[in-house]
Structures are given as structure tokens and as C-alpha cells.
């Protein structure tokens, strides 16, 4: 049976095996999908061993995505832009192809929520790996403006400069931000510590769409805060998780699974509904 897995550390609570097992059942693909949690300095060896032993493909999550970028034989254009690899496929001619499906997953989830990206003003909070992965796919949707803001301003400036050739992206400090924005995407890890990015509440209005790439059994700190200040449309990163997985599954198997039912089952599994 074709073998896939996700590498991460920690990875025990990963939902990827659950999601891919449902995708495989739905599309009648024979495969198994497991977990691997190598020590942080043993990832390269573990990856080699997995493919030497017949593995067909894998996902890569925190903290290995940047290292995976350096270990594959070939990179997709979107992985090259993201500077990180979350999906690896062993091609028929024995090449390890590194891809990145995170940004495509974000855009697919935004669209499935009916969010319009073309001609919109988008504010992206954070300038780490998650922001970097999102920039090219967001700019490909032709927003009128994409502003990146970050606690450490130099990192936002660096990203804006790097992606400037793809569209109207600029860097501003949190203090410089002037609304109205149509969509705010939180790519910071602040919610992990229950903290909030220092965004002025005046930027939140009733017609704004709020997206937090984080998710949990209850609202993230950022989503609670945005609701408190009047946002009516809020979305967390659970849909992005399922959509990036669907994109990876498509890369591996050449068949695109449906995501709606799987997302519903995942929510039930997490106790969200
Ligand atoms: P990831 O790969 O998930 O993006 P990362 O590369 O460590 O993780 O980046 C985390 C991002 O969250 C950074 O933009 C970070 O801001 P700094 O560059 O200033 O460190 C941002 N971040 C983390 N905690 C934050 C907080 N409490 N408030 C605002 N931004 C925060």
C-alpha cells in the first residue's frame, strides 16, 4: 500500500492523518498516512529513510518546513517563493519534488467563505514563515492593495520588497495603518500565547472579514477581540488546514478530494460542533 506521513515536532496532535484518511476513503485511493516525530537534528536522516523504504510522499510541518526546502531535489515555483516546503512527492522518475500548498489552502478557504479578494484592500498581520507562504497566492488574486504589518517592522519591509514584483504590496507599522480594510489576515503566532497583535480597534468595522490562521476548539484570542469590536465575519485556520491538505493530496494522487464534508467531520472530531 502507498505510504504517506507528516513530519513534525511535536506532531502527535496533528489532524493530517484524520484528514487524509477521509480523503482516501472518499476518492477510493488505497493509501496509509501516518506520523513521524524525529528529533530536531534527525529530520534529514528520517526523511531519507522514509523514501528509501518506499514512502511515496509526505507533509512537513513545524519546525521542519525550511529545512525540507533545502533537502528536496526540485522545488515548485510556489515553494521557491514561500521559502518553505510543506509537501514532498517522490515522482515516478525518482525525484523528490518540494511543494508548498499552505497559501493555496488559505486562498481556497477564503473563497469557500465567499470572501472577495479581487480589488480588495487586504491587511496581513505578521511577517514570519506563514506570511511569506501566503503572499504570492494572495497577490495572484489581484487585490487593490496588500499591506503587511509586523511587530518587527524590518521583516515586513523585507517581505514587501521581496514580493513587490508580484503586485501592490507595501509594509507599514501598526501605528501607520489607515483603514478601511476589507480583509485582515492574522498570520502571527500571537494567538498561541493568548496574546493579540497591537491592532487599533478602530480598524475593525461591521463589513470587514477577519481570518486567523490559528484555530482551536473555541475562538482564538484574535477572533474574540475582533468580534468584540464589531466584526461579523470571522474565520479560523481550520478550513485552511483542510484545503492545504486537499491540495497536497491532489499533488500526490492527481485527484482532488472534496473538502466540505471532511471539514465538518474534523469539527465534530475537535468538538467544535
Ligand atoms: P510562522 O512560521 O508561524 O509565521 P514565525 O516565523 O516565528 O512563525 O513568525 C511569527 C510571527 O508572529 C512574526 O511575524 C512575529 O512577529 P516578530 O517578527 O516581531 O517576532 C509575530 N508575533 C508573534 N507573537 C506576536 C505578538 N504577541 N504580537 C505581534 N506579533 C507577534
Boltz pocket constraint, residues with backbone or C-beta under 6 A from the ligand:
constraints:
  - pocket:
      binder: B
      contacts: [[A, 125], [A, 126], [A, 127], [A, 128], [A, 129], [A, 130], [A, 131], [A, 150], [A, 151], [A, 152], [A, 155], [A, 187], [A, 188], [A, 189], [A, 190], [A, 195], [A, 196], [A, 197], [A, 198]]
      max_distance: 6.0
